[in-house]
């Protein structure tokens, strides 16, 4: 399993300048139990293009650009360069002195078919981003994948804001190829032994060559 990875993508330099020129009203992040201080969102691509900070479809049919996106041509250029299905696109601003508490975004992981990419646009050396208690240093001009299905937390101990462009993508062959070239931190995924034994027993009951072969393989993994 990939815990986090430095992805070989570079955001356009002009994104920060476009952001500085845009007098948008940021919205507070909806998950108020998971942070302390100010954590705000500027949505650029959302379900049905609504001016909403919720990144999941929630009954809508497709993602579309919001009115904000027209002011960020560099972000549009970056999104078009991604040869994979793009879901939500947003800026996330963790204000100076704010904390994101330890939490998980369940099932949001490369291995589950979805990858969340972070592009640092405004940051400072005192931002501490941890994935399972490992600090991930994310300088400007880089791109990072974070396995959000793992416990992660962030502290902005600096005196300036930390703004990331965050893009959620569906995994396809192009993205897998990109990840193959990435610098990755991995770990072995924990196995639910009791559940695996139940699966093995069910396969044995099928009594077919294929089921027996799969049961043998699962048994060897225990």
C-alpha positions as CSV (number, residue, x, y, z in Angstrom):
1,X,0.0,0.0,0.0
2,X,1.2,3.5,-0.8
3,X,1.2,5.8,2.2
4,X,2.3,8.9,0.4
5,X,4.3,9.7,-2.8
6,X,6.0,12.6,-4.5
7,X,4.4,12.6,-8.0
8,X,6.4,13.8,-11.1
9,X,4.0,16.7,-11.8
10,X,4.8,20.4,-11.5
11,X,2.0,23.1,-11.0
12,X,2.3,26.2,-13.2
13,X,4.1,29.1,-11.5
14,X,1.2,31.4,-12.3
15,X,-1.3,29.7,-10.1
16,X,-0.2,31.7,-7.0
17,X,-0.4,35.0,-8.8
18,X,-3.9,34.2,-10.1
19,X,-4.9,33.3,-6.6
20,X,-3.5,36.5,-5.1
21,X,-5.5,38.6,-7.7
22,X,-8.8,36.9,-7.1
23,X,-10.9,38.5,-4.3
24,X,-13.0,35.4,-3.7
25,X,-15.0,34.7,-0.5
26,X,-13.7,31.4,0.9
27,X,-16.1,29.0,2.6
28,X,-15.4,27.3,5.9
29,X,-14.7,23.6,5.6
30,X,-17.9,21.6,6.5
31,X,-16.1,19.0,8.7
32,X,-15.9,21.2,11.8
33,X,-15.2,18.3,14.1
34,X,-11.9,17.7,12.3
35,X,-10.1,21.0,12.7
36,X,-9.4,23.9,15.0
37,X,-8.9,27.4,13.8
38,X,-9.7,28.4,10.2
39,X,-9.8,25.9,7.4
40,X,-11.4,27.3,4.3
41,X,-12.3,26.1,0.7
42,X,-12.5,27.7,-2.7
43,X,-14.2,25.2,-5.0
44,X,-13.2,25.1,-8.7
45,X,-14.8,21.8,-9.9
46,X,-17.7,20.3,-8.0
47,X,-20.7,18.1,-8.5
48,X,-22.8,19.8,-11.2
49,X,-20.6,22.9,-10.9
50,X,-22.3,24.2,-7.8
51,X,-20.6,26.7,-5.5
52,X,-20.4,24.0,-2.9
53,X,-17.4,22.7,-0.9
54,X,-18.7,19.1,-0.8
55,X,-16.4,17.1,-3.2
56,X,-18.6,14.0,-3.5
57,X,-21.3,13.6,-6.2
58,X,-24.1,13.0,-3.6
59,X,-26.7,12.2,-6.2
60,X,-25.4,14.5,-8.9
61,X,-24.5,13.0,-12.3
62,X,-21.2,14.6,-13.0
63,X,-18.5,17.1,-12.0
64,X,-18.3,20.5,-13.7
65,X,-16.3,23.8,-13.3
66,X,-17.7,26.5,-11.0
67,X,-17.7,30.2,-11.9
68,X,-14.5,30.6,-9.9
69,X,-12.6,28.4,-12.3
70,X,-12.7,31.0,-15.1
71,X,-10.3,33.1,-13.0
72,X,-7.7,30.4,-12.9
73,X,-6.5,29.5,-16.4
74,X,-3.3,28.0,-15.1
75,X,-5.4,25.5,-13.0
76,X,-7.4,24.7,-16.1
77,X,-4.2,24.0,-18.0
78,X,-3.0,21.7,-15.3
79,X,-6.3,19.8,-15.1
80,X,-6.3,19.3,-18.9
81,X,-2.8,17.8,-18.7
82,X,-4.0,15.0,-16.4
83,X,-4.9,12.1,-18.7
84,X,-7.3,10.6,-16.2
85,X,-10.8,11.2,-15.0
86,X,-10.8,14.3,-12.8
87,X,-13.4,14.7,-10.0
88,X,-13.2,17.6,-7.6
89,X,-10.7,20.5,-7.8
90,X,-10.4,23.0,-5.0
91,X,-8.1,25.2,-3.0
92,X,-7.8,24.4,0.7
93,X,-6.5,27.1,3.0
94,X,-5.3,26.1,6.4
95,X,-4.9,29.5,8.1
96,X,-1.9,30.4,10.3
97,X,-2.1,28.7,13.7
98,X,-4.8,26.2,12.6
99,X,-4.8,22.5,13.0
100,X,-6.5,19.6,11.1
101,X,-7.0,16.9,13.7
102,X,-6.1,13.2,13.1
103,X,-8.8,11.6,10.9
104,X,-9.4,9.3,7.9
105,X,-11.3,9.8,4.7
106,X,-12.5,6.2,4.3
107,X,-11.8,4.4,1.0
108,X,-10.0,7.4,-0.5
109,X,-6.8,5.7,-1.6
110,X,-5.0,4.8,-4.8
111,X,-5.6,1.1,-4.1
112,X,-9.3,1.8,-3.8
113,X,-9.4,3.5,-7.2
114,X,-9.1,7.2,-6.3
115,X,-6.1,9.4,-5.8
116,X,-6.0,12.8,-4.0
117,X,-3.2,15.0,-5.3
118,X,-1.8,18.0,-3.3
119,X,-0.1,20.9,-5.1
120,X,1.4,23.4,-2.5
121,X,0.7,26.9,-3.8
122,X,1.3,28.9,-0.6
123,X,3.2,27.4,2.4
124,X,5.8,27.9,5.0
125,X,8.5,25.7,6.7
126,X,6.5,25.4,9.8
127,X,3.6,23.5,8.2
128,X,3.6,19.9,9.6
129,X,1.7,17.4,7.5
130,X,1.7,13.9,9.0
131,X,0.5,10.6,7.5
132,X,0.4,7.9,10.2
133,X,2.9,10.0,12.3
134,X,5.4,10.3,9.4
135,X,6.0,14.0,8.6
136,X,5.7,14.7,4.8
137,X,7.5,17.9,3.8
138,X,5.7,19.5,0.8
139,X,7.6,22.4,-0.7
140,X,6.3,24.7,-3.4
141,X,6.5,23.5,-7.0
142,X,5.8,19.8,-6.1
143,X,2.9,17.4,-6.2
144,X,2.0,14.8,-3.6
145,X,-0.3,11.9,-3.2
146,X,-1.7,11.3,0.2
147,X,-3.4,8.1,1.2
148,X,-6.3,9.8,2.9
149,X,-7.7,6.4,4.0
150,X,-4.8,6.4,6.5
151,X,-4.8,8.6,9.6
152,X,-3.4,12.0,8.8
153,X,-3.2,15.4,10.5
154,X,-1.8,18.8,9.8
155,X,-0.5,21.7,11.9
156,X,0.2,25.2,10.5
157,X,2.6,26.5,13.1
158,X,3.7,29.3,10.9
159,X,2.6,32.9,10.6
160,X,1.3,32.7,7.0
161,X,-1.5,30.6,5.4
162,X,-1.0,27.2,3.8
163,X,-2.9,26.9,0.6
164,X,-2.9,23.6,-1.4
165,X,-4.6,23.0,-4.8
166,X,-6.2,19.6,-4.2
167,X,-7.4,17.5,-7.1
168,X,-9.2,14.2,-6.8
169,X,-8.6,11.7,-9.7
170,X,-9.9,8.3,-10.7
171,X,-7.1,5.8,-11.1
172,X,-6.5,4.6,-14.7
173,X,-3.5,3.2,-16.6
174,X,-2.0,6.7,-17.2
175,X,-2.1,7.5,-13.5
176,X,-0.7,4.1,-12.6
177,X,2.2,4.8,-15.0
178,X,2.8,8.2,-13.3
179,X,2.8,6.5,-9.8
180,X,5.3,3.9,-11.1
181,X,7.8,6.8,-11.5
182,X,7.0,8.4,-8.2
183,X,9.1,8.4,-5.0
184,X,6.8,6.3,-2.7
185,X,6.5,5.5,1.0
186,X,4.8,2.1,1.3
187,X,3.8,-0.4,3.9
188,X,2.2,-3.9,4.0
189,X,-1.5,-3.7,4.3
190,X,-2.9,-5.3,7.5
191,X,-4.8,-8.5,6.9
192,X,-8.0,-9.3,8.7
193,X,-7.2,-12.9,9.6
194,X,-10.6,-13.9,10.8
195,X,-12.3,-12.6,7.6
196,X,-9.7,-14.2,5.4
197,X,-10.3,-17.6,7.1
198,X,-14.0,-17.2,6.4
199,X,-13.3,-16.5,2.7
200,X,-11.0,-19.6,2.5
201,X,-13.7,-21.8,4.1
202,X,-16.3,-20.5,1.6
203,X,-13.9,-21.2,-1.3
204,X,-13.3,-24.8,-0.1
205,X,-17.0,-25.4,0.0
206,X,-17.2,-24.5,-3.7
207,X,-14.9,-27.5,-4.4
208,X,-13.8,-26.2,-7.9
209,X,-10.2,-26.1,-9.2
210,X,-10.2,-22.3,-9.4
211,X,-11.7,-21.9,-5.9
212,X,-9.3,-24.4,-4.5
213,X,-6.3,-22.7,-6.1
214,X,-7.4,-19.3,-4.7
215,X,-8.0,-20.8,-1.2
216,X,-4.5,-22.3,-1.3
217,X,-3.0,-18.9,-2.2
218,X,-4.9,-17.1,0.5
219,X,-3.9,-19.7,3.1
220,X,-0.2,-19.3,2.2
221,X,-0.6,-15.5,2.8
222,X,-1.7,-16.1,6.4
